[in-house]
Amino acid sequence: MADTPAADSPATKSAPALRKGSLVRLNLARYQGSLEAGASDPTPPDYLLEGPAEILALKGEHAQVRLRRPVPDVWLRLDQLEPYPG
């Protein structure tokens, strides 16, 4: 049994797989200093951090996200998103 990875190993503790329809919010620590942050306002609006936003489409390591506000959809890297709690 020592050869099998433990259920709580770092590899299994990675972020849950995000997929189309997942509710997410922006992880500020991962967003700051990114290419996406440099292409827009360095301080994202509060509604991006509060969520929830829904993943509409996935393409490579990016997700198209629709916010529950009257704002355009945005594309963000998957590693900048985290599951919406609750």
Backbone hydrogen bonds, N-H to C=O, Kabsch-Sander energy under -0.5 kcal/mol:
donor,donor_aa,acceptor,acceptor_aa,energy
4,T,1,M,-1.2
9,S,6,A,-1.7
12,T,9,S,-0.8
13,K,9,S,-1.0
14,S,11,A,-0.7
21,G,55,I,-2.9
22,S,19,R,-2.5
24,V,53,A,-3.0
25,R,82,E,-2.0
26,L,48,L,-2.5
27,N,80,Q,-3.2
28,L,26,L,-0.8
31,Y,27,N,-1.6
32,Q,28,L,-2.5
34,S,31,Y,-2.1
38,G,34,S,-2.0
39,A,35,L,-1.2
40,S,37,A,-0.9
48,L,45,P,-1.5
49,L,45,P,-0.8
49,L,46,D,-0.7
50,E,46,D,-2.2
51,G,47,Y,-2.0
53,A,24,V,-2.3
54,E,66,R,-2.6
55,I,22,S,-2.2
56,L,54,E,-0.6
56,L,64,Q,-3.4
57,A,64,Q,-1.0
59,K,62,H,-2.5
62,H,59,K,-1.8
63,A,76,L,-3.0
64,Q,57,A,-2.8
65,V,63,A,-0.6
65,V,74,V,-3.7
66,R,54,E,-2.7
67,L,65,V,-0.5
68,R,52,P,-0.8
69,R,67,L,-1.2
71,V,69,R,-2.1
74,V,65,V,-2.3
76,L,63,A,-2.3
76,L,74,V,-0.5
78,L,61,E,-2.9
80,Q,77,R,-1.7
81,L,78,L,-1.6
82,E,25,R,-2.3
84,Y,23,L,-2.5
